[in-house]
Amino acid sequence: MSVQYVEHPTEKYVEIVIDGGISKVDMDVLFPKLEAFMAAEGEIGVMEVIHGLGLVNVPAALPHLGTGLQALGKVKKVALVTDMAALATATRAGAALSPIETRVFGRAEEAAAREWLAAPSAATAGAE
C-alpha cells in the first residue's frame, strides 16, 4: 500500500502519506476512515505528505466524490508537504481560489507543517 493514514485527534488533523500510486483499495480504505474522523471531530486539518506520486485511479474515487465534496466544509486547513515543484506550484495557485487555509511546506519542513496544523487557524485566531 503506497498510502498511509494517521489520525491526530488531540490536534484535530489527519496525516496522509503518499509514496507512489493511489489504487481503488487505497481509496476504499482511506475515505471511510477520513469521514469517520470528521464526524467525530468536526472541523479538521489535513496534512498530505507526498514523497512520490504515481498512477491515481481516478474512476475509483468517483463513488466517494459526493461525500468528499460534502466533507470539504469540515476541512479548515491543509498542509501539503512535498519537494515536487509542480505539485507545490499547482497547490499554491489553487489555494488562492479556495476557502480552505492552505500552506505548502518542503519535506524538510514536516515538523513545521504539523505545528501549523495544530495552531488555531487565522480565522479562529482573529475571532478571539
SVG drawing of the C-alpha trace seen along z (x, -y; Angstrom):
<svg xmlns="http://www.w3.org/2000/svg" viewBox="-23 -39 38 42">
<polyline fill="none" stroke="black" stroke-width="0.4" points="0.0,0.0 1.5,-3.3 -0.9,-5.4 -0.6,-5.7 -3.2,-7.3 -2.6,-8.5 -5.1,-10.4 -4.0,-13.0 -7.2,-13.6 -5.7,-15.8 -4.6,-18.3 -7.6,-17.5 -5.9,-16.7 -5.1,-13.6 -1.9,-12.8 -1.9,-11.1 1.4,-10.0 1.6,-9.1 4.6,-7.4 3.5,-6.0 0.2,-5.3 -3.2,-5.5 -5.4,-2.5 -9.1,-1.7 -8.2,0.3 -6.3,-2.7 -9.4,-4.9 -11.8,-2.4 -9.8,-2.2 -9.0,-5.9 -12.3,-7.6 -14.4,-5.8 -11.6,-6.5 -11.5,-10.2 -15.3,-10.5 -15.5,-8.9 -12.7,-11.2 -14.6,-14.2 -17.9,-13.0 -16.2,-12.6 -14.0,-15.7 -16.0,-18.3 -13.6,-20.8 -10.2,-19.2 -6.9,-19.8 -5.3,-17.6 -1.6,-17.1 -0.6,-15.5 3.0,-14.3 3.8,-13.4 7.1,-11.6 6.3,-10.5 3.1,-10.3 2.3,-7.5 -0.8,-6.5 -4.0,-7.7 -7.1,-5.5 -9.5,-8.5 -12.5,-6.3 -12.1,-4.6 -12.6,-8.0 -16.0,-8.7 -18.1,-6.7 -16.5,-8.8 -16.9,-12.1 -20.3,-13.1 -19.3,-12.5 -15.9,-14.1 -17.5,-17.3 -19.9,-17.5 -17.0,-16.9 -14.9,-19.8 -16.8,-22.2 -15.2,-20.4 -11.7,-20.8 -10.3,-24.1 -6.6,-23.8 -4.5,-21.8 -0.7,-21.4 1.0,-19.9 4.5,-18.6 6.4,-17.9 9.5,-18.6 7.7,-18.1 7.8,-21.7 5.0,-21.3 2.6,-20.0 3.6,-22.7 3.0,-25.4 -0.4,-24.0 -1.4,-23.8 -0.4,-27.4 -2.4,-28.5 -5.4,-26.5 -5.2,-27.8 -5.8,-31.3 -9.3,-30.2 -10.2,-28.0 -11.8,-28.9 -9.6,-26.3 -6.5,-27.8 -3.6,-26.0 0.1,-26.1 2.9,-24.3 6.0,-23.0 9.1,-21.3 9.8,-17.8 12.5,-19.2 9.7,-21.3 7.4,-18.5 7.6,-19.4 6.7,-23.0 3.7,-21.7 2.5,-19.8 2.9,-22.8 1.0,-25.0 -1.9,-22.5 -2.1,-22.2 -2.2,-26.0 -5.5,-27.9 -6.5,-28.9 -6.2,-32.5 -10.0,-32.9 -10.2,-31.4 -7.3,-33.5 -8.9,-36.6 -12.2,-35.9 -10.7,-35.5"/>
</svg>
